[in-house]
């Protein structure tokens, strides 16, 4: 089960574009370091049913496993970098969603 990919789903509102840009500049290098893949972002997601995410940005990226995602989040360099995100956004959630296990 350790090789099942996980997806990170994020909802945030950018409140200080300069601080958030500092976060973005370092984010992709750290994501790559952990084998992560950026999938997409959307500043205007559409909700068909239920409660819509707070106004802001939805972001989706993936890691090869839950352990890798946990290691990425715990990385001291990432935590230092994420202070820019914390200072420049209002975060609604940063959630890990497990992928489907292989069918067999």
DSSP file (Angstrom, degrees, kcal/mol; ACC not computed):
  #  RESIDUE AA STRUCTURE BP1 BP2  ACC     N-H-->O    O-->H-N    N-H-->O    O-->H-N    TCO  KAPPA ALPHA  PHI   PSI    X-CA   Y-CA   Z-CA
    1    1 A X    >         0   0    0      0, 0.0     3,-1.5     0, 0.0     0, 0.0   0.000 360.0 360.0 360.0 -14.5    0.0    0.0    0.0
    2    2 A X  T 3   +     0   0    0      1,-0.3    65,-0.3    63,-0.1    64,-0.1   0.668 360.0  59.5 -71.8 -14.2    3.0    2.3    0.4
    3    3 A X  T 3  S+     0   0    0     62,-0.1     2,-0.5    63,-0.1    -1,-0.3   0.255  75.2 116.1 -98.4  14.7    3.3    2.9   -3.3
    4    4 A X    <   -     0   0    0     -3,-1.5    62,-0.4    95,-0.1    97,-0.1  -0.702  68.7-121.6 -81.5 127.1   -0.3    4.3   -3.7
    5    5 A X        -     0   0    0     -2,-0.5    94,-2.8    95,-0.2     2,-0.3  -0.268  22.8-150.9 -66.7 155.4   -0.1    8.0   -4.8
    6    6 A X  E     -AB  63  98A   0     57,-2.1    57,-2.4    92,-0.2     2,-0.4  -0.937   3.3-142.8-125.0 152.4   -1.7   10.7   -2.8
    7    7 A X  E     -AB  62  97A   0     90,-3.3    90,-3.3    -2,-0.3     2,-0.5  -0.936   6.1-145.5-116.9 135.3   -3.1   14.0   -3.9
    8    8 A X  E     -AB  61  96A   0     53,-3.7    53,-1.8    -2,-0.4     2,-0.5  -0.885  14.2-167.4-100.3 128.0   -2.9   17.3   -2.1
    9    9 A X  E     -AB  60  95A   0     86,-2.9    86,-2.9    -2,-0.5     2,-0.4  -0.974   9.0-175.2-118.9 126.0   -5.9   19.5   -2.4
   10   10 A X  E     -AB  59  94A   0     49,-2.5    49,-2.3    -2,-0.5     2,-0.4  -0.951  15.4-171.2-127.1 138.6   -5.5   23.1   -1.3
   11   11 A X  E     +AB  58  93A   0     82,-2.2    81,-2.9    -2,-0.4    82,-1.5  -0.985  26.6 147.8-127.4 121.6   -7.9   26.0   -1.0
   12   12 A X  E     -AB  57  91A   0     45,-2.3    45,-3.7    -2,-0.4     2,-0.5  -0.982  39.3-136.0-148.3 158.5   -6.5   29.4   -0.2
   13   13 A X  E     - B   0  90A   0     77,-2.0    77,-2.4    -2,-0.3     2,-0.5  -0.981  26.4-129.1-116.0 126.4   -7.1   33.1   -0.8
   14   14 A X  E     + B   0  89A   0     -2,-0.5    75,-0.3    75,-0.2     3,-0.2  -0.637  33.4 167.6 -76.5 122.0   -4.0   35.2   -1.7
   15   15 A X  S    S+     0   0    0     73,-2.7     2,-0.3    -2,-0.5    74,-0.2   0.626  74.2  30.3-108.1 -21.5   -4.0   38.2    0.6
   16   16 A X     >  -     0   0    0     72,-2.2     4,-2.4     1,-0.1    -1,-0.3  -0.837  66.1-167.3-141.3  99.4   -0.4   39.5   -0.2
   17   17 A X  H  > S+     0   0    0     -2,-0.3     4,-2.4     1,-0.2     5,-0.1   0.832  86.4  54.0 -60.1 -36.5    0.7   38.7   -3.7
   18   18 A X  H  > S+     0   0    0      2,-0.2     4,-1.7     1,-0.2    -1,-0.2   0.931 111.1  44.4 -66.2 -44.9    4.4   39.5   -3.0
   19   19 A X  H  > S+     0   0    0      1,-0.2     4,-1.4     2,-0.2    -2,-0.2   0.910 114.8  49.1 -65.4 -41.0    4.7   37.2    0.0
   20   20 A X  H  X S+     0   0    0     -4,-2.4     4,-2.7    68,-0.2    -2,-0.2   0.884 106.3  56.7 -66.3 -37.3    2.9   34.4   -1.9
   21   21 A X  H  X S+     0   0    0     -4,-2.4     4,-2.3     1,-0.2    -1,-0.2   0.880 102.8  55.4 -60.9 -37.9    5.1   34.9   -4.9
   22   22 A X  H  X S+     0   0    0     -4,-1.7     4,-1.0     2,-0.2    -1,-0.2   0.892 109.3  47.8 -60.5 -38.7    8.1   34.3   -2.6
   23   23 A X  H >X S+     0   0    0     -4,-1.4     4,-1.8     1,-0.2     3,-0.7   0.943 110.2  50.9 -65.1 -48.6    6.5   31.0   -1.6
   24   24 A X  H 3X S+     0   0    0     -4,-2.7     4,-1.0     1,-0.2    -2,-0.2   0.873 102.4  61.5 -59.1 -38.2    5.8   30.0   -5.2
   25   25 A X  H 3< S+     0   0    0     -4,-2.3     4,-0.3     1,-0.2    -1,-0.2   0.849 116.1  30.8 -59.1 -35.8    9.4   30.7   -6.2
   26   26 A X  H <X S+     0   0    0     -4,-1.0     4,-1.4    -3,-0.7    -1,-0.2   0.644 103.4  79.4 -96.3 -16.4   10.7   28.0   -3.8
   27   27 A X  H  X S+     0   0    0     -4,-1.8     4,-2.6     1,-0.2     5,-0.2   0.912  88.6  51.3 -61.1 -48.1    7.7   25.6   -3.9
   28   28 A X  H  X S+     0   0    0     -4,-1.0     4,-2.4     1,-0.2    -1,-0.2   0.841 107.1  53.1 -66.9 -34.2    8.4   23.8   -7.2
   29   29 A X  H  > S+     0   0    0     -4,-0.3     4,-1.9     2,-0.2    -1,-0.2   0.903 112.9  43.9 -64.8 -40.8   12.0   22.9   -6.4
   30   30 A X  H  X S+     0   0    0     -4,-1.4     4,-1.1     2,-0.2    -2,-0.2   0.886 111.6  53.9 -71.8 -38.2   11.0   21.3   -3.1
   31   31 A X  H ><>S+     0   0    0     -4,-2.6     5,-2.9     1,-0.2     3,-0.7   0.939 110.7  46.8 -58.0 -47.3    8.0   19.6   -4.8
   32   32 A X  H ><5S+     0   0    0     -4,-2.4     3,-2.2     1,-0.2    -1,-0.2   0.878 103.0  63.3 -63.1 -39.1   10.4   18.1   -7.3
   33   33 A X  H 3<5S+     0   0    0     -4,-1.9    -1,-0.2     1,-0.3    -2,-0.2   0.815 108.5  42.7 -54.9 -32.1   12.9   17.0   -4.6
   34   34 A X  T <<5S-     0   0    0     -4,-1.1    30,-0.4    -3,-0.7    -1,-0.3   0.189 121.1-105.0-101.9  14.9   10.1   14.7   -3.2
   35   35 A X  T < 5 +     0   0    0     -3,-2.2    -3,-0.2     1,-0.2    -2,-0.1   0.725  68.1 157.2  71.8  19.9    9.0   13.4   -6.6
   36   36 A X      < -     0   0    0     -5,-2.9     2,-0.4    -6,-0.2    27,-0.2  -0.379  31.2-149.2 -78.2 158.2    5.9   15.5   -6.5
   37   37 A X  E     -C   62   0A   0     25,-2.4    25,-2.5    -2,-0.1     2,-0.4  -0.991  10.1-136.8-130.7 124.0    3.9   16.5   -9.6
   38   38 A X  E     +C   61   0A   0     -2,-0.4    23,-0.2    23,-0.2     3,-0.1  -0.667  24.5 177.6 -77.0 128.9    2.0   19.8   -9.9
   39   39 A X  E     -     0   0A   0     21,-2.2     2,-0.3    -2,-0.4    22,-0.2   0.883  47.9 -50.0-100.2 -55.9   -1.4   19.0  -11.5
   40   40 A X  E     -C   60   0A   0     20,-1.9    20,-2.8     2,-0.0    -1,-0.3  -0.991  34.9-147.1-169.3 168.2   -3.4   22.2  -11.7
   41   41 A X  E     -C   59   0A   0     -2,-0.3     2,-0.3    18,-0.2    18,-0.2  -0.969  11.2-166.3-142.4 158.5   -4.7   25.3  -10.0
   42   42 A X  E     -C   58   0A   0     16,-2.3    16,-2.5    -2,-0.3     3,-0.4  -0.955  16.2-167.1-149.2 125.0   -7.9   27.3  -10.6
   43   43 A X  S    S+     0   0    0     -2,-0.3    13,-0.4     1,-0.2    -1,-0.1   0.528  93.7  39.8 -86.9  -6.8   -8.8   30.7   -9.3
   44   44 A X  S    S+     0   0    0     14,-0.1    -1,-0.2    11,-0.1    13,-0.1  -0.440  77.2 178.8-139.0  63.7  -12.5   30.2  -10.3
   45   45 A X        -     0   0    0     -3,-0.4     2,-0.5    11,-0.4    11,-0.1  -0.298  23.0-132.8 -65.9 153.8  -13.6   26.7   -9.5
   46   46 A X        -     0   0    0      6,-0.0     2,-0.5     0, 0.0    -1,-0.1  -0.937  12.8-157.4-112.3 126.0  -17.2   25.7  -10.2
   47   47 A X        -     0   0    0     -2,-0.5     5,-0.1     1,-0.1     3,-0.1  -0.910   9.8-176.0-104.3 123.3  -19.2   23.9   -7.5
   48   48 A X  S    S+     0   0    0     -2,-0.5     2,-0.3     1,-0.3    -1,-0.1   0.819  71.6   5.1 -85.7 -34.3  -22.2   21.9   -8.9
   49   49 A X  S    S+     0   0    0      2,-0.1    -1,-0.3     0, 0.0     2,-0.0  -0.972 106.1  19.9-146.1 158.7  -23.5   20.8   -5.5
   50   50 A X  S    S-     0   0    0     -2,-0.3     2,-0.5    -3,-0.1    -3,-0.1  -0.232 102.7 -23.4  80.8-168.8  -22.8   21.3   -1.8
   51   51 A X        -     0   0    0      1,-0.1    -2,-0.1    -2,-0.0     3,-0.1  -0.669  67.9-129.0 -83.4 125.4  -20.9   24.1   -0.2
   52   52 A X        -     0   0    0     -2,-0.5     3,-0.1     1,-0.1    -1,-0.1  -0.374  28.8 -99.3 -71.0 149.5  -18.5   25.9   -2.5
   53   53 A X        -     0   0    0      1,-0.1     3,-0.1    -2,-0.1    -1,-0.1  -0.283  54.6 -83.2 -58.8 155.1  -14.9   26.4   -1.4
   54   54 A X        -     0   0    0      1,-0.1    -1,-0.1    -3,-0.1   -42,-0.1  -0.234  62.5 -81.4 -55.0 150.8  -14.1   29.8   -0.1
   55   55 A X  S    S+     0   0    0     -3,-0.1     2,-0.3   -44,-0.1    -1,-0.1  -0.332  96.8  64.7 -55.4 135.1  -13.4   32.3   -2.8
   56   56 A X  S    S-     0   0    0    -13,-0.4   -11,-0.4    -3,-0.1     2,-0.4  -0.989  87.1 -23.8 146.7-154.8   -9.8   31.9   -3.8
   57   57 A X  E     -A   12   0A   0    -45,-3.7   -45,-2.3    -2,-0.3     2,-0.4  -0.763  37.8-157.3-102.6 134.7   -7.5   29.3   -5.4
   58   58 A X  E     -AC  11  42A   0    -16,-2.5   -16,-2.3    -2,-0.4     2,-0.4  -0.927  18.1-172.6-104.4 135.8   -7.9   25.6   -5.6
   59   59 A X  E     -AC  10  41A   0    -49,-2.3   -49,-2.5    -2,-0.4     2,-0.4  -0.984   8.4-169.7-132.2 139.2   -4.6   23.7   -6.1
   60   60 A X  E     +AC   9  40A   0    -20,-2.8   -21,-2.2    -2,-0.4   -20,-1.9  -0.995  16.5 152.9-131.9 128.7   -4.0   20.0   -6.8
   61   61 A X  E     -AC   8  38A   0    -53,-1.8   -53,-3.7    -2,-0.4     2,-0.3  -0.941  24.5-140.7-144.0 168.3   -0.6   18.2   -6.8
   62   62 A X  E     -AC   7  37A   0    -25,-2.5   -25,-2.4    -2,-0.3     2,-0.3  -0.900   7.7-159.5-134.7 158.7    0.5   14.7   -6.1
   63   63 A X  E     -A    6   0A   0    -57,-2.4   -57,-2.1    -2,-0.3   -27,-0.1  -0.921  34.1-115.2-128.8 157.7    3.2   12.6   -4.4
   64   64 A X  S    S-     0   0    0    -30,-0.4     2,-0.3    -2,-0.3     3,-0.1   0.716  92.7  -0.5 -68.4 -19.4    4.1    9.0   -5.1
   65   65 A X  S  > S-     0   0    0    -60,-0.1     4,-1.9     1,-0.1   -59,-0.2  -0.986  70.6-105.7-160.7 165.9    3.1    7.9   -1.6
   66   66 A X  H  > S+     0   0    0    -62,-0.4     4,-2.5    -2,-0.3     5,-0.2   0.895 118.3  54.7 -63.2 -40.5    1.7    9.0    1.8
   67   67 A X  H  > S+     0   0    0    -65,-0.3     4,-2.5     1,-0.2    -1,-0.2   0.910 107.3  49.5 -62.4 -41.6    5.1    8.7    3.4
   68   68 A X  H  > S+     0   0    0      2,-0.2     4,-2.6     1,-0.2    -1,-0.2   0.910 110.6  50.9 -63.4 -41.4    6.7   10.9    0.8
   69   69 A X  H  X S+     0   0    0     -4,-1.9     4,-2.4     2,-0.2    -2,-0.2   0.909 111.1  48.2 -62.2 -42.0    3.9   13.5    1.3
   70   70 A X  H  X S+     0   0    0     -4,-2.5     4,-2.1     2,-0.2    -2,-0.2   0.897 111.3  50.2 -65.9 -39.1    4.5   13.5    5.0
   71   71 A X  H  X S+     0   0    0     -4,-2.5     4,-1.0     2,-0.2    -2,-0.2   0.906 110.3  50.7 -64.6 -41.2    8.3   13.8    4.5
   72   72 A X  H >< S+     0   0    0     -4,-2.6     3,-0.7     1,-0.2    -2,-0.2   0.944 111.7  46.6 -59.0 -49.1    7.7   16.8    2.2
   73   73 A X  H 3< S+     0   0    0     -4,-2.4    -1,-0.2     1,-0.2    -2,-0.2   0.863 114.4  47.3 -64.8 -35.3    5.5   18.5    4.7
   74   74 A X  H 3< S+     0   0    0     -4,-2.1    -1,-0.2    -5,-0.2    -2,-0.2   0.595  82.3 121.8 -81.6 -11.4    7.9   17.9    7.6
   75   75 A X    <X  -     0   0    0     -4,-1.0     4,-2.7    -3,-0.7     5,-0.2  -0.304  62.6-140.4 -57.1 127.6   10.9   19.1    5.6
   76   76 A X  H  > S+     0   0    0      1,-0.2     4,-2.3     2,-0.2     5,-0.2   0.870 102.3  52.9 -59.8 -38.6   12.6   22.0    7.4
   77   77 A X  H  > S+     0   0    0      2,-0.2     4,-2.3     1,-0.2    -1,-0.2   0.910 111.1  46.8 -64.4 -41.9   13.2   23.9    4.1
   78   78 A X  H  > S+     0   0    0      2,-0.2     4,-3.0    -6,-0.2    -2,-0.2   0.928 111.1  51.2 -65.8 -43.5    9.5   23.5    3.2
   79   79 A X  H  X S+     0   0    0     -4,-2.7     4,-0.5     1,-0.2    -2,-0.2   0.893 111.2  48.2 -62.1 -38.4    8.3   24.7    6.6
   80   80 A X  H >< S+     0   0    0     -4,-2.3     3,-1.0    -5,-0.2     4,-0.4   0.934 114.0  46.6 -64.4 -45.3   10.6   27.7    6.4
   81   81 A X  H >X S+     0   0    0     -4,-2.3     3,-1.9     1,-0.2     4,-0.7   0.876 102.9  63.9 -62.8 -38.5    9.3   28.5    2.9
   82   82 A X  H 3X S+     0   0    0     -4,-3.0     4,-2.8     1,-0.3    -1,-0.2   0.648  82.9  77.4 -67.4 -13.0    5.7   28.0    3.9
   83   83 A X  H <X S+     0   0    0     -3,-1.0     4,-2.0    -4,-0.5    -1,-0.3   0.849  92.3  54.0 -61.3 -31.8    6.0   30.9    6.3
   84   84 A X  H <> S+     0   0    0     -3,-1.9     4,-1.6    -4,-0.4    -1,-0.2   0.905 109.1  47.7 -65.9 -41.4    5.7   33.1    3.1
   85   85 A X  H  X S+     0   0    0     -4,-0.7     4,-1.0     1,-0.2    -2,-0.2   0.929 111.9  49.4 -64.1 -44.4    2.4   31.2    2.3
   86   86 A X  H  < S+     0   0    0     -4,-2.8     3,-0.3     1,-0.2    -1,-0.2   0.880 114.2  45.5 -62.6 -37.3    1.1   31.6    5.8
   87   87 A X  H  < S+     0   0    0     -4,-2.0    -1,-0.2    -5,-0.2    -2,-0.2   0.753 119.4  40.7 -76.6 -24.2    1.9   35.4    5.7
   88   88 A X  H  < S+     0   0    0     -4,-1.6   -73,-2.7    -3,-0.2   -72,-2.2   0.364 114.3  41.2-109.5   5.0    0.5   35.9    2.2
   89   89 A X  E  <  -B   14   0A   0     -4,-1.0     2,-0.6    -3,-0.3   -75,-0.2  -0.935  66.0-126.3-143.6 165.8   -2.7   33.8    2.2
   90   90 A X  E     -B   13   0A   0    -77,-2.4   -77,-2.0    -2,-0.3     2,-0.5  -0.972  36.7-150.3-109.8 110.5   -5.7   32.7    4.2
   91   91 A X  E     +B   12   0A   0     -2,-0.6   -79,-0.2   -79,-0.2     3,-0.1  -0.706  22.4 179.4 -88.0 124.9   -5.6   29.0    4.0
   92   92 A X  E     -     0   0A   0    -81,-2.9     2,-0.3    -2,-0.5    -1,-0.2   0.888  68.9 -22.8 -84.7 -49.9   -8.9   27.1    4.2
   93   93 A X  E     -B   11   0A   0    -82,-1.5   -82,-2.2     2,-0.1     2,-0.4  -0.989  36.2-160.9-160.7 155.1   -7.3   23.7    3.9
   94   94 A X  E     +B   10   0A   0     -2,-0.3     2,-0.4   -84,-0.2   -84,-0.2  -0.908  37.5 178.5-133.0 101.7   -4.4   21.6    2.8
   95   95 A X  E     -B    9   0A   0    -86,-2.9   -86,-2.9    -2,-0.4     2,-0.5  -0.871  26.4-141.3-119.6 139.3   -5.7   18.1    2.6
   96   96 A X  E     -B    8   0A   0     -2,-0.4     2,-0.5   -88,-0.2   -88,-0.2  -0.866  17.3-169.0 -99.0 129.6   -4.2   14.7    1.5
   97   97 A X  E     -B    7   0A   0    -90,-3.3   -90,-3.3    -2,-0.5     2,-0.2  -0.977  19.5-128.9-119.0 126.8   -6.5   12.4   -0.5
   98   98 A X  E     -B    6   0A   0     -2,-0.5   -92,-0.2   -92,-0.2   -93,-0.1  -0.520  19.6-129.8 -77.1 138.7   -5.4    8.8   -1.1
   99   99 A X        -     0   0    0    -94,-2.8     2,-0.2    -2,-0.2    -1,-0.1  -0.266  37.6 -83.1 -74.7 171.1   -5.3    7.5   -4.6
  100  100 A X        -     0   0    0      1,-0.1   -95,-0.2    -2,-0.0    -1,-0.1  -0.528  44.6-115.5 -75.8 141.4   -7.0    4.2   -5.5
  101  101 A X        -     0   0    0     -2,-0.2    -1,-0.1     1,-0.1   -97,-0.0  -0.381  46.8 -82.1 -69.9 157.6   -5.0    1.0   -4.9
  102  102 A X        -     0   0    0      1,-0.1     2,-0.3    -2,-0.1    -1,-0.1  -0.304  45.9-125.5 -59.2 142.0   -4.1   -1.0   -8.0
  103  103 A X              0   0    0      1,-0.1    -1,-0.1    -3,-0.1    -3,-0.0  -0.693 360.0 360.0 -89.2 141.4   -6.9   -3.3   -9.2
  104  104 A X              0   0    0     -2,-0.3    -1,-0.1     0, 0.0    -2,-0.0   0.428 360.0 360.0-161.6 360.0   -6.0   -6.9   -9.6
